[in-house]
Amino acid sequence: MITPLTQFTKPVISLISTTVLTIALTSPIHAAGKGHDGHHSHVNKKAHMTAGGQPGKATEIDRTIEIIATDDLKFSHSSLEVKDGETIKFVLINKGESAHDFTIGTPEIQVAHQKEMSKMMEAMDSHEGHKMEHNDPNALFLNPGEKKELIWKFKNTAMLEFGCNVPGHYQAGMKGNFKFKGMK
């Protein structure tokens, strides 16, 4: 027996389907979807494999860098020096009252991620109780008070940066760049 959709369920399914389809069709970098347990997520590992490196292995970590995100829309570092082939474990701590994001990528990846984050945040706002999760190997989403780790193996890329792509944060200056040792 098929149960008819309630008046509440139909609009929610329609909104989610429209949001997922819009993000998937408009984002050249990411494929987006709605994850399990009410979490919004996005995944496309291949797109990030050539964007300044690839996910690193815990057994190959060369050093650890702690980065603090705050509500004054700044990271504790505005620039980081790295070496080609170096594997870094980033320990991200959100000491703010609002959510923050940490994404490693080229300026083009940052712009694409900002558009995606904006759409996903809008979808979350219309569905109270849902949380966003990043499943991208080059990005983390941190709720207030959270601490997470990201391991990244760098490939020599002159235009690589990190940024918070929560709507408005990157534009307010919550970003930094990677300087590769030996590059001018």
C-alpha positions as CSV (number, residue, x, y, z in Angstrom):
1,M,0.0,0.0,0.0
2,I,1.4,3.4,-0.9
3,T,0.9,6.1,1.6
4,P,0.1,9.6,0.1
5,L,2.6,12.3,0.9
6,T,1.5,14.8,3.5
7,Q,1.2,18.5,2.8
8,F,4.5,19.0,4.8
9,T,6.5,16.3,3.1
10,K,5.7,17.3,-0.5
11,P,7.2,20.8,-0.3
12,V,10.2,19.6,1.6
13,I,11.0,16.9,-0.9
14,S,10.4,19.4,-3.8
15,L,12.7,22.0,-2.2
16,I,15.4,19.5,-1.5
17,S,15.2,18.0,-5.0
18,T,15.3,21.5,-6.6
19,T,18.2,22.5,-4.5
20,V,20.2,19.4,-5.2
21,L,19.5,19.6,-8.9
22,T,20.4,23.3,-9.1
23,I,23.7,22.8,-7.3
24,A,24.6,19.8,-9.3
25,L,23.9,21.6,-12.6
26,T,25.5,24.9,-11.8
27,S,28.7,23.9,-10.0
28,P,31.6,22.9,-12.2
29,I,33.7,21.9,-9.2
30,H,31.4,19.9,-6.9
31,A,28.5,17.5,-7.2
32,A,26.1,18.1,-4.3
33,G,23.5,16.0,-2.6
34,K,21.6,15.5,0.6
35,G,23.4,13.1,2.9
36,H,21.9,10.7,5.5
37,D,20.6,11.7,8.9
38,G,19.4,15.1,7.7
39,H,22.9,16.4,6.9
40,H,23.6,18.4,3.8
41,S,26.8,17.3,2.1
42,H,28.8,17.6,-1.1
43,V,31.4,15.3,-2.6
44,N,33.7,15.3,-5.6
45,K,37.1,14.0,-4.7
46,K,38.5,13.9,-8.2
47,A,38.0,17.7,-8.7
48,H,40.2,18.3,-5.6
49,M,43.0,15.9,-6.5
50,T,44.6,18.4,-8.8
51,A,43.8,21.6,-6.9
52,G,47.2,22.1,-5.2
53,G,47.6,18.6,-4.0
54,Q,45.6,15.7,-2.6
55,P,44.4,14.3,0.7
56,G,47.3,13.3,2.8
57,K,47.9,10.2,4.9
58,A,48.3,10.2,8.6
59,T,51.4,8.1,8.3
60,E,53.1,10.7,6.2
61,I,52.5,13.9,8.2
62,D,55.5,16.3,8.1
63,R,54.1,18.8,10.6
64,T,50.9,20.0,12.2
65,I,49.5,23.6,12.0
66,E,46.8,24.8,14.3
67,I,44.4,27.3,12.8
68,I,41.8,29.2,14.9
69,A,38.7,30.6,13.3
70,T,37.0,33.5,15.1
71,D,33.9,35.7,14.7
72,D,36.1,38.7,13.8
73,L,36.2,36.8,10.5
74,K,39.9,36.0,10.6
75,F,42.0,32.9,10.8
76,S,44.9,32.8,13.2
77,H,47.2,32.7,10.1
78,S,47.0,34.9,7.1
79,S,49.8,33.2,5.2
80,L,51.5,29.8,5.5
81,E,54.8,28.6,4.0
82,V,54.7,25.1,2.6
83,K,57.0,22.8,0.6
84,D,56.1,20.9,-2.6
85,G,55.3,17.4,-1.5
86,E,54.9,18.3,2.2
87,T,52.0,16.7,4.1
88,I,50.4,18.9,6.7
89,K,47.8,18.1,9.3
90,F,45.7,21.2,9.9
91,V,43.9,21.3,13.3
92,L,41.0,23.7,12.9
93,I,39.3,25.2,16.0
94,N,36.2,27.3,15.8
95,K,36.4,29.7,18.8
96,G,33.5,31.7,17.5
97,E,29.7,31.8,18.0
98,S,29.0,31.3,14.3
99,A,29.8,28.5,11.8
100,H,33.0,28.7,9.8
101,D,34.5,26.8,6.9
102,F,38.1,26.0,5.9
103,T,38.8,25.2,2.3
104,I,42.1,24.7,0.5
105,G,42.0,25.5,-3.2
106,T,42.7,27.9,-6.1
107,P,40.8,31.2,-6.2
108,E,38.5,29.5,-8.8
109,I,37.7,26.7,-6.4
110,Q,37.0,29.2,-3.6
111,V,34.5,31.1,-5.8
112,A,32.7,27.9,-6.8
113,H,32.6,26.8,-3.2
114,Q,31.2,30.1,-2.0
115,K,28.3,29.7,-4.5
116,E,27.6,26.2,-3.3
117,M,27.9,27.2,0.4
118,S,25.4,30.0,-0.1
119,K,22.8,27.7,-1.7
120,M,23.4,25.0,1.0
121,M,23.1,27.6,3.8
122,E,19.8,28.8,2.3
123,A,18.5,25.3,2.2
124,M,19.5,24.7,5.8
125,D,17.8,27.9,6.9
126,S,14.5,26.7,5.5
127,H,14.8,23.3,7.3
128,E,15.6,23.9,10.9
129,G,17.5,21.1,12.6
130,H,19.5,20.1,9.6
131,K,23.3,20.4,9.7
132,M,25.8,20.7,7.0
133,E,28.8,18.4,6.6
134,H,31.6,18.6,4.2
135,N,32.8,15.4,2.6
136,D,35.3,17.1,0.4
137,P,38.9,16.1,1.1
138,N,40.0,19.8,0.9
139,A,37.3,21.4,3.1
140,L,35.9,21.3,6.6
141,F,32.8,22.9,8.1
142,L,33.0,23.8,11.7
143,N,30.1,24.6,14.0
144,P,30.7,26.9,17.0
145,G,33.2,25.3,19.4
146,E,34.1,22.4,17.1
147,K,37.7,21.1,16.5
148,K,38.5,19.1,13.4
149,E,41.5,17.9,11.4
150,L,42.3,18.0,7.7
151,I,45.4,16.3,6.3
152,W,46.7,17.7,2.9
153,K,49.7,16.8,0.7
154,F,50.7,19.9,-1.2
155,K,51.6,20.0,-4.9
156,N,53.5,23.1,-6.0
157,T,50.8,25.6,-7.0
158,A,51.5,29.4,-7.1
159,M,47.8,30.4,-6.7
160,L,46.7,28.2,-3.7
161,E,44.9,29.7,-0.8
162,F,42.7,28.8,2.2
163,G,39.4,30.5,3.0
164,C,36.1,30.5,4.9
165,N,33.3,30.2,2.4
166,V,30.4,30.8,4.7
167,P,28.5,33.6,2.9
168,G,30.3,36.9,3.4
169,H,33.2,35.6,5.4
170,Y,35.8,35.3,2.6
171,Q,34.8,38.7,1.2
172,A,35.3,40.2,4.7
173,G,38.9,38.9,4.7
174,M,38.7,35.4,6.2
175,K,41.3,34.0,3.9
176,G,45.0,33.4,3.5
177,N,47.5,32.2,1.0
178,F,50.1,29.4,0.8
179,K,53.6,30.4,-0.1
180,F,55.7,27.6,-1.5
181,K,59.3,27.6,-0.4
182,G,61.6,28.2,-3.3
183,M,59.0,30.1,-5.4
184,K,59.2,33.8,-6.1
